[in-house]
Each structure stands twice: as structure tokens, then as C-alpha cells.
Amino acid sequence: RLVKFFNGECQIASYPEVSQLGLLKENDKRYYVKSAEGMNLAYLAFNFQNAVIQDEQVRRAIAQAINRQRIIKAIYHNTATVANNIIPNISWASSVNTPDFEYDFMPLKAKQVLQDKKLSLAMWVINEEQMYNPAPFKMAEMIKSDLDQVGVKVKVRTVTRTFLSEQLRNKSENYDLILAGWLAGNLDPDGFMRPILSCNTQNEITNLSNWCNEEFNNLMDRAIATSNLSERARAYNDAQELILHELPIIPIANVKRILVANSRVKGVEMTPFGSLNFSDLRLHKEKP
């Protein structure tokens, strides 16, 4: 897309490959770059069907060992932010939290917990690029490298979505970790958290952690039982705090939408859900 853009074949390049953004020059007056926060989340899910994963200390230590900031730089080329919450910041129910599994550049706590356990874990990666994860296998290799430094051996396996669906249907999935993500179609946190973490979606392709917590379900139900927005937000944040404490998933990244447009293009707008609004679009004439 950027090649066509630079060749003058188009005036707008929406959502270009993030690895190619280095071609853009900051002070070039011929074009401008727009970005918009997205209602999305890339995350690493733990499979709660496996006994070793049910140890909360193990999950927390694994989370502490993963350098998410390095992932943001290498995978997203800084077009994403480290996700410290489940609900993206663009949602009306988001809150500012600092999780207690923040990466330490010398993750001694994680090493103390994990190195004597001699863990050997299987990580599955769905073999498809998504907006929330443009390089899933590379991300898996980076996580594998981080965990190797704290004494955890990880075997990475790429699988197709069809194979994963079949394994979930037969309840024969044998992964310990799986890279996943979620892309919402609105700003409501219910449609964001319930599919990926509720008891009703266990053993489905949305809830890849197979996590079920009745307290979480009750908080989600409490939120939709009221029309008071502040009460709903409070319930969703309580649910989010529960997730960050129990850690069925490790939030990794919230990805920004990127658009490059010719300087003569005015009025193009992006939405958090991936669509473009051309209702006010106009193209100014070139200066003589």
C-alpha cells in the first residue's frame, strides 16, 4: 500500500504494514499520518484445564517474566501501547491500573518461583496475522526467549483456526499457553470481556483460557442489570480487577489504527473499529 501511495497511485493508505512505517519521514510535507486508539487487545491465555497452570504463583511469575515493552517495539513498531488493563483505554469503562506483574529488567522474582519447577510448557499460535497481532509467531518466539531466561522451557506450535476449533470441540486441546486477541465492534465492555472470559464460553474459540469464575460472571451480570453508567463502569472495573488478580490471561497490547494521507486530502476520519468515515472527505487542488 505504501509503495502505491508513494508512486502516486492513491491518496490514502489505510492501515499499512507496521514494519514499513519506517519509510515515512517525520517532516515530509507531502503527507500526514493519523492514528486512532482501537477497541482491541492482544493477550496470552493460560489453559486452566492443565494442573500446572492452575497455580496462581506460576501464572504471575510467567507474567512478570515477559518483556511486553520489547514486544511493543519489535512487533508493533511503537504503533501500540502496553495493555495494563483488560478494557482498552478508549472505552468509557476503562480505568488506569498498574498491574502487580510489571516486568522487571532483571526478573529475579519470577526466576525464584519458576527455575526450580523445571517447567516445560506448550504454546500454541494461530497461524494467521491479525490487526491485534501482525506477527504472532515472532511474538511467540520472543515470549519463549523471555521464559527461557527464568528457567521455563516453551515449545511453540503453530496451528490453524480450523484445527484449534476441532480440538476445542473434542476437548482435546493440550496447550498450556496460547496467543490470542479480541477485536470489538463497539465501546461497550460487556461485549469485550464476556466472550473471552465468561463461564458460558468455556471450551469455545473465544474463551481460550477455559476459565470460569462465578464472581466474574456475577459482576458482569450486575453491570448489565442497571442503566446507571457509573454503576456499570464500577462493576466492570471490579471484574477487571478480578481478572488482573487471577490472571487467566496476560494483557499484552492495545493497537492503534494508522492511516497515511496525501496533504491535499482533508476530512477523512477513522473509527476505533477499523472503518473509515468519508462523509466529509475532500481533495484540495494542488498549488500552482
Secondary structure as UniProt FT lines:
FT   HELIX           2..6
FT   TURN            7..8
FT   STRAND          12..14
FT   HELIX           18..23
FT   TURN            26..27
FT   TURN            29..30
FT   STRAND          31..37
FT   STRAND          40..46
FT   TURN            48..49
FT   HELIX           51..54
FT   HELIX           56..65
FT   HELIX           68..75
FT   TURN            77..78
FT   STRAND          80..82
FT   TURN            89..90
FT   TURN            92..93
FT   TURN            100..101
FT   HELIX           108..114
FT   HELIX           115..117
FT   STRAND          120..126
FT   TURN            131..132
FT   HELIX           136..148
FT   TURN            149..151
FT   STRAND          153..159
FT   HELIX           161..170
FT   STRAND          177..183
FT   HELIX           190..197
FT   HELIX           199..201
FT   TURN            208..209
FT   HELIX           214..224
FT   HELIX           229..246
FT   STRAND          249..262
FT   TURN            263..264
FT   STRAND          265..266
FT   STRAND          269..270
FT   TURN            272..273
FT   STRAND          276..277
FT   TURN            279..280
FT   STRAND          282..283
//
